[in-house]
């Protein structure tokens, strides 16, 4: 289902905000992994590799939107990744917020590799 011009413009602003938060989060996780001196260099490398592989897939799900009809799914994914607040979503129409309301927030956690 397509979205209105107003929702499309507001979605694009939220998209930029969420993308920036997503990238900052990945970079912060990468830094945490790299600086974990408890693990061997190899375990940190494997953890970092897994992080990048998984987050690349997550990025594609949330941000590869080519048509207005894909906005609801994109918003649900952004909400699930905890990239947008409820207050920020208020710029969207009630209808679009309702379509994205089934999203469950699940902040990302690092999957540490065994040493």
N, C-alpha and C positions, 0 to 999 in steps of 0.2 A: 504494500500500500504506500502510495506516494505521500509526501508531506507538503505543507503550504510553503509559500515563499518566505514568510516570516520565520517559520520553524527551521527552514533550510539555512537561512542566514544565521540564526542563533545557534544552530547545530554546528555550523562551521567555526564559530568562535569557541564553542565548547570543545570541538575537535582539537583545535590548536592548543587549548589549555590542557586537555587530557594527554595529548601526545607529548607535550613538554614534561608533564609529571611522570608519564610512563618512562621516558628516556632518562630523566633524573633518577628515578627509582632503580632502573637497571644499572646505571653507572655507580650509584651508591652501593648496590649489592655487589657489583664487581670489585669495588674498592674494599668492601668488608671481606670478601673472599681472598683477595690478594694479600691483605694484611694479616690474615689469620696464621700466625706463626706456629700454632699448635699442630697444624696439619703439615704434611710434607709438601714440597713444591709440586710433586706429581698429583697429589690429592686435590690441591688447590686448582691446578690446571684442569683436572677432570670436572671439578665442581663448576669452574668458570665456563668450560665448554658446554656443560649441560645447561647452565643458566642461559647462555646466549642462544643455544638451539631452541630451548623452550620459549624464551621470551620473543624470539623471532616469530615463532608460530602464533604466540599471543598477539603480537603486534599486527600480524596479517589479519587475524580475526577481528580485531577492534578497529583497525584503521584503513583497511583496503576497501573503501566504499566508493563505488563508481556511479551509483544511481541513488536517487532519492528513496527508492523503495527499500534500500538496504539500511536506512538510517535507524530504524527501530532495533534491529539486531546489533548494529554498531553501538548504540547507546546502552543496550543491555550488557554488552561485553565491557564497555567502559565502566559502568556501574559495578559490575561483578569484580572488576580489577580495582575497585575503590579509587577511581581516578577523578570522579566528580562528586561534589557534595549535593545533598538534597536542595540546599539553598540555590546552588548554581543552576540546577535543573528547572527552577521556577520560571526561567525565561521562556521555556517551551510551553506549547499549548497543553491543556488538560488531556486532550486526546493522545498526543505523543507521549506524554508522561505516563498515561495509563497503559499504553502499549509496551512501555519499557519497565513497568512496575513489577514484573515477575523476577527481575534480576536479584540475585542474592550476592551481597558483598563478600568476597573471599580474597582478602589481601594476600599477595604473593609471599611465600616463604622459601628460603633457600634450601635446596636439597643437597646436603653435604655428602660428598663422596667419602667412602671409607678409605682410611689410610693404608 
